[in-house]
């Protein structure tokens, strides 16, 4: 449970407190230090709770409190159906891709770039399930690493303004490396926030190939560029 709390302590969304956390110990172990979702440790917590709950139900039945035991079992069943059981990927298959993916090419990976923020790995995985494409920028190579490579990514994350040569070079390099679509993600809710982010991106990169539902999308193969890939 302590590891599942993660590396950052926060009272509310967006208000982190700089405190040492148990998950910081993971940085001492090669491999585990790359874990981006410490919530996975809740699997072990759930297993222990289920075992304890089984002993509780057995104790109740031994003492012939069957009505109470039935109520407990019904509550568990209700939690299973309506509560916290993950529905991904099954439920994700029922979603339509965001409008910002309308210009998605038939092949190639997608790079998801949060604008001036970050999104949890689950969001990238969810996008991958909905659009049925590999999504890069969160696992083997993080978005922080891509900031060092691409001026466009650095700009979207709050960095300096890229010039036209950098933009053209970034698009070309992405396409040659199998990334066919660049999706800027707007994590903060609200239509006004999305419009401001879209205006900021389009003022530098030009009109988006598709935009909507929190996603601003660009094909990395720009008009007039060679379609070859490495």
Secondary structure, DSSP 8 states (H G I E B T S, - for coil): -TGGG-S-EEEETTEEE----GGGGGGGSTTGGG---GGGGHHHHHHHHHHHHHHHHHHHHHTT-HHHHHHHHHHHHHHHHHSS---TTTGGGGS---GGGTT--SSSEEEEEESSS---HHHHHHHHHHHTS-EEBSSSSBHHHHHHH-HHHHHHTT-----HHHHHHHHHHHHHTTEEEEEEE--S-SHHHHHHHHHHHHHHH-S-SEEETTEEEEESS-TTS-----
